[in-house]
């Protein structure tokens, strides 16, 4: 039985078989080597599909071989499978779309996929004293509602279901392919100065514990469990139901405006931050090309200008697809370094302006370097990309106090501009030629124990290496930049996205999270799962004092 992530081998591992890449949302090959052990099949409804499996995450860089991979079709089957696996001494992990970049879902034990548990269960008005009327995609509901769904439902399916009732999530991340439980359990977020992560929209959840019992939690029922389990990291049990707060459906205008990075940088904090609620910005490292991305509420009768453009690609220009010459028409040949890859050279500008230190407030508002690209659509279509995983990429994020985020970004830019690019690895591995991306988003603080936003309004720096449709970029290139961003963030108490690449340790968790929050999480974990059935190597490495109970 094998579990690994290919970063740890620094590119010495061979590529997974090509068939592992054939279906993007799961990236999995079921070998069907053996039927699950007797007694693991559920006893109610249709028996779950169970088999030995070789599993890859969506970008193929995380890999494991679970003892058994099972797709239960009922909550009772989940309980039966968990109870039997736990009693037999096996670890247990749940996987949704496999869209985590970290090893948080890897296991050598029982891997559950809850895709069959994807039904909406109830819609309940939040204000029972007021008349409530459901809406439709063309008419908002008359008020907010609590919406309960099975936890295997994908976020994009939830978005569509909510819209059919005239409802919407207040905020989402840019990706909507994850399962609802997977996205919330790792505190997936969007951007918004006063908007929290997706986990803050949870009103209730149902857990299947290691002994097969079911536990419901909300602010009024098992509130101690509720406060922690909204970001449970898969360490507390299997979430089978989630109740979210949905608001009346609304529309947003999304505007992407190109700027010079050196002119945008002194102005974006705090001027742009204070001006717009839903603001983020990003740039292409080692160039002067930056984009300010805004999403602003508009009256619901504003005509739709399709943000998905009726096609598989996004409506605005893909920043990865343009050539350097498009961004720098006056670039000199000496300013461009060719990065050779198996599929040909990729030009990247290496003479971008170097900046260090804290940006002075009061910078003049920059002049755009080109026309803005706008669309108007239902909120979930303006917030989430339709096909953001069209190309394979690797990502990590560092979360710091919002007031420290600009200085950290400047330090990272200085590193990006000054460091030599790592050489392409030798050998037959077909890594794609790559593009680099760095961006900043902002998220409001919350009180969830191991949420990255616990206790502080947060700036989030994201770094990505983008490959192509069939191959990711060389992981050593990603690690060269991402490890340095993590090191720089350590000075500011930087936290990591639990579902994205990181090199954190248990000592880091104890250092960057409030001691009371860490204790709260660990005590609840020990109470709900005393034998460590839901721990894996990734969590043991990052959760203090869990090694002694890990299986």
C-alpha positions, 0 to 999 in steps of 0.5 A, spaced: 500 500 500 502 506 497 501 514 499 505 519 496 506 526 493 510 527 488 513 534 491 517 530 496 521 526 491 523 532 487 521 530 480 524 523 481 517 519 480 515 517 474 508 520 471 502 516 472 499 512 467 496 517 462 489 514 463 489 517 470 488 523 466 482 522 462 477 524 467 479 531 470 474 531 476 476 525 479 483 523 476 482 516 478 484 509 476 480 503 479 484 497 478 478 493 481 483 488 483 479 485 489 472 486 491 472 489 498 472 485 504 466 481 506 462 485 511 464 492 508 458 492 503 452 496 506 446 492 508 441 497 506 439 499 499 444 498 493 450 495 496 456 500 495 461 499 489 468 497 493 474 495 490 482 496 491 484 502 488 489 507 485 487 514 486 490 520 483 488 527 485 485 532 480 492 534 477 495 527 478 501 530 483 498 526 489 497 519 489 495 513 494 493 506 493 487 505 499 486 498 501 479 499 499 475 505 495 468 505 496 462 509 493 456 508 498 449 510 496 446 511 503 448 514 510 447 507 513 452 505 508 457 510 510 456 508 517 457 501 516 463 502 512 466 506 517 464 502 523 467 496 520 473 499 517 475 502 524 474 496 528 479 492 523 484 498 524 484 501 518 484 509 517 478 512 513 478 518 509 473 521 504 474 524 498 470 529 493 472 531 487 480 530 489 481 538 488 486 538 494 493 540 492 495 537 499 496 530 501 490 531 506 485 526 503 491 520 502 490 514 505 492 507 505 485 505 508 478 506 507 477 511 502 470 513 501 467 518 495 460 520 497 458 522 490 452 518 490 450 522 496 448 529 492 441 530 493 438 537 496 434 535 502 430 541 505 429 549 504 427 552 510 426 560 511 430 563 516 425 568 519 419 563 520 415 570 522 415 573 515 412 570 509 417 567 505 416 566 497 421 562 493 424 565 487 427 562 480 433 564 476 430 570 474 427 572 481 430 572 488 426 569 493 423 573 498 428 572 504 434 568 506 433 560 507 437 554 511 438 549 505 440 542 507 444 538 502 447 531 502 455 533 503 457 529 497 453 535 492 458 539 488 459 546 489 456 548 482 450 543 483 449 547 489 449 553 486 444 551 480 440 548 485 440 555 490 438 559 483 432 554 482 429 557 488 432 564 487 437 563 492 445 564 492 451 563 497 453 570 499 460 568 497 464 562 494 471 561 491 473 561 484 472 553 483 466 550 484 468 543 482 469 541 490 464 537 494 460 541 499 463 538 505 470 538 502 470 545 500 468 547 507 472 542 511 478 546 508 475 553 509 475 554 502 474 562 501 473 567 495 475 574 496 471 580 500 473 585 505 467 583 510 466 576 507 468 570 511 470 563 508 465 558 505 465 555 512 462 561 515 455 560 511 454 553 515 448 553 519 449 545 521 452 539 519 451 531 520 457 527 522 458 519 522 463 518 527 468 512 527 464 507 531 458 508 526 454 513 530 451 519 527 452 526 531 448 532 528 451 539 530 449 546 530 449 553 534 444 550 538 445 542 538 452 540 540 455 547 539 462 545 541 462 540 536 459 545 531 464 551 532 470 546 531 467 541 525 465 547 520 473 546 518 474 539 521 479 537 516 476 530 515 479 529 522 473 528 526 468 524 522 465 523 515 460 529 514 454 526 510 449 533 511 451 540 511 446 546 512 448 552 509 445 559 509 443 562 503 441 569 501 436 572 496 439 571 489 443 577 486 447 579 480 454 582 480 458 586 475 465 583 474 470 587 471 477 585 470 482 591 468 489 591 466 495 595 470 502 596 470 504 592 476 509 597 479 503 603 478 498 598 481 502 596 487 503 602 491 495 604 490 492 597 491 493 597 499 489 601 502 486 605 497 483 600 492 482 595 499 477 600 502 474 602 496 471 596 493 468 590 498 469 584 493 476 586 490 482 582 488 488 583 484 493 578 481 499 579 476 504 575 472 511 574 476 517 577 472 513 581 468 509 588 469 503 585 467 497 586 473 490 585 473 485 588 478 478 584 478 472 587 481 465 584 483 460 589 484 452 588 486 448 591 481 440 591 481 437 585 479 434 587 473 440 589 470 441 585 463 446 579 463 452 579 459 454 572 460 460 571 464 461 564 462 461 567 455 457 560 453 463 556 452 468 552 455 473 558 457 472 564 461 469 571 458 475 575 459 482 574 456 486 568 460 492 571 463 496 565 462 494 565 454 497 571 452 504 572 449 509 576 453 509 581 447 502 582 448 504 585 455 510 588 453 510 591 446 516 595 447 520 589 451 528 589 449 530 582 447 535 582 453 529 583 458 526 576 456 529 569 458 527 563 454 525 557 459 525 551 455 521 545 456 519 539 453 513 542 449 518 548 447 520 555 450 516 560 454 518 567 454 518 570 461 520 577 462 526 577 468 527 585 468 521 587 472 522 593 477 524 590 484 521 593 490 522 591 498 519 594 504 512 597 506 508 600 501 507 607 503 500 609 503 497 614 498 499 612 492 496 615 486 491 612 482 494 608 476 492 609 469 489 602 466 494 599 461 488 597 456 481 596 456 477 593 462 473 587 460 466 586 464 460 582 464 454 581 469 451 575 471 448 571 477 452 571 483 455 564 482 457 565 475 461 572 476 464 569 483 466 562 480 469 559 474 466 555 469 472 550 467 478 553 472 481 546 471 481 546 464 489 546 465 493 542 470 496 547 475 499 547 482 497 552 488 499 554 495 496 560 499 499 564 505 494 567 510 497 573 514 494 579 517 491 583 512 495 589 515 501 585 513 499 582 507 502 588 502 509 588 505 509 580 504 507 581 497 513 586 496 518 581 499 515 575 494 515 580 488 523 581 490 524 574 490 521 572 484 524 578 480 531 576 483 532 569 483 534 565 477 529 560 474 530 553 476 533 548 470 528 544 467 529 537 470 532 532 465 529 525 463 523 523 460 518 526 465 513 530 460 512 536 464 509 542 461 512 548 459 509 553 465 506 560 466 507 563 473 501 566 477 501 570 483 495 573 486 492 577 492 485 576 496 482 578 502 477 574 507 474 577 513 476 574 520 472 568 523 472 564 530 473 557 527 478 553 531 483 551 525 480 556 520 486 560 516 482 566 518 481 565 525 481 571 529 484 576 524 482 579 517 486 576 512 490 577 506 491 571 502 497 570 497 496 565 492 502 562 487 500 558 482 505 554 476 500 552 470 501 547 466 497 545 460 491 540 459 494 534 459 501 535 464 502 539 470 508 544 470 515 541 473 514 541 481 521 543 482 519 550 479 513 550 483 517 548 490 522 553 488 517 559 489 512 556 493 517 554 499 520 561 499 513 564 500 512 560 506 518 562 509 517 569 508 510 568 511 513 565 517 515 572 519 508 574 519 505 568 522 503 565 516 498 560 515 497 555 510 491 553 506 489 546 509 487 543 502 493 546 498 501 545 497 504 546 504 510 544 508 508 546 515 509 542 521 505 541 528 510 546 531 508 551 525 500 549 527 502 551 535 506 557 533 501 560 528 494 559 531 491 561 538 493 556 543 486 555 546 484 554 538 489 548 537 487 545 544 479 546 542 480 542 536 485 536 539 480 535 545 474 534 540 478 530 535 480 525 541 473 525 544 470 523 537 475 519 534 480 516 540 483 511 536 485 516 530 481 512 525 480 519 521 488 521 522 493 520 516 500 522 515 498 529 513 494 531 519 499 527 524 505 532 521 501 538 522 496 537 528 500 537 535 500 530 539 497 526 534 502 521 532 501 517 538 494 515 536 495 515 529 494 508 526 
